[in-house]
Amino acid sequence: MNTPGSRLRVAPTSALVLSYVKDLYTEGLSGKYMQYIDFSAVQDLAVAMNNISAHFGAIIRLRKRMVRYLIKQFINRYPRQQVCIIAAGLDPLALTLSEDYPQLLNGIFEVDQAWMDEKISIYAQLSSHLPLPVSIQTDITNTIQLKRQLRDAGYNAAQPTIIIFEGIIHYITEEQFRDIMQCFTTRNGRNTVIMDYGLIPEEISNPMHRSMAIEVGELAERALNVKFHRYSRKKILNTLELLNAEVYNIYDMQAVEYIMHGRNRDYYQPGDGMLEMAAFHL
């Protein structure tokens, strides 16, 4: 297969995450898509992260795989559903879903405030006509605009939807998170949200993982010029209660690793790892 002559140099946050999960996207349209991405902008940062601990990349891969696992658990909840990927970045998850569940999905919408036009351009080169996904460039924290653009793109708020909220709560405030979630709240909890959140150091039980989380977080904040928001499990549960969400489950990395591999090699105790994942109905 020919490599595109001009690769897309992506934003550091998008490229850093994608650089750790390239092996998850090797087949089908998503495999072809990955050939268009240039990871050179974050090579030095990825090396610096790995010098602190190889666990960072492992956690990102576990998170990505767990998202896929949870989608598989919820995809048959209704005969047909929509998927909305918030802050999708340049991740090709939407392409994978369009190929894996063509009969079960009647809409895939990926939203972000940058890189959507570039993503659409890659899609056009992959196939002359891709009915799914639909890529929308908008500020996800401007919820009035977000709802309007989703509607205009064909999103049907009356239809059940799986909302992917992966790797984004770290960058926004709790109030912004609640506002975005309220865009998808329903009377009968027909929507499902899959998300992750970074733990406050006090809740990371393993001292080695706690130290790594602090050091990796500080390095990433400096390199990406951002400030990460971290949460306790209690804080997340309180926030979900305010949203009247029905919590399906909370997964620490011990649980995620066991579900994905059938054993625990790196995370033996509850609270191990720097993040947790949650699934809930809205």
Salt bridges, closest charged atoms under 4 A:
ASP38 OD2 - ARG9 NH1 3.45
ASP91 OD2 - LYS64 NZ 2.47
GLU110 OE1 - LYS119 NZ 2.84
ASP152 OD1 - ARG151 NH2 3.15
GLU166 OE2 - ARG63 NE 3.01
GLU166 OE2 - LYS64 NZ 3.40
GLU174 OE2 - ARG178 NH1 3.08
GLU174 OE1 - LYS235 NZ 3.12
ASP196 OD2 - ARG63 NH1 3.27
ASP196 OD2 - HIS170 NE2 3.09
GLU221 OE2 - ARG230 NH1 3.65
ASP266 OD2 - ARG265 NE 3.88
GLU276 OE2 - ARG233 NH2 3.04
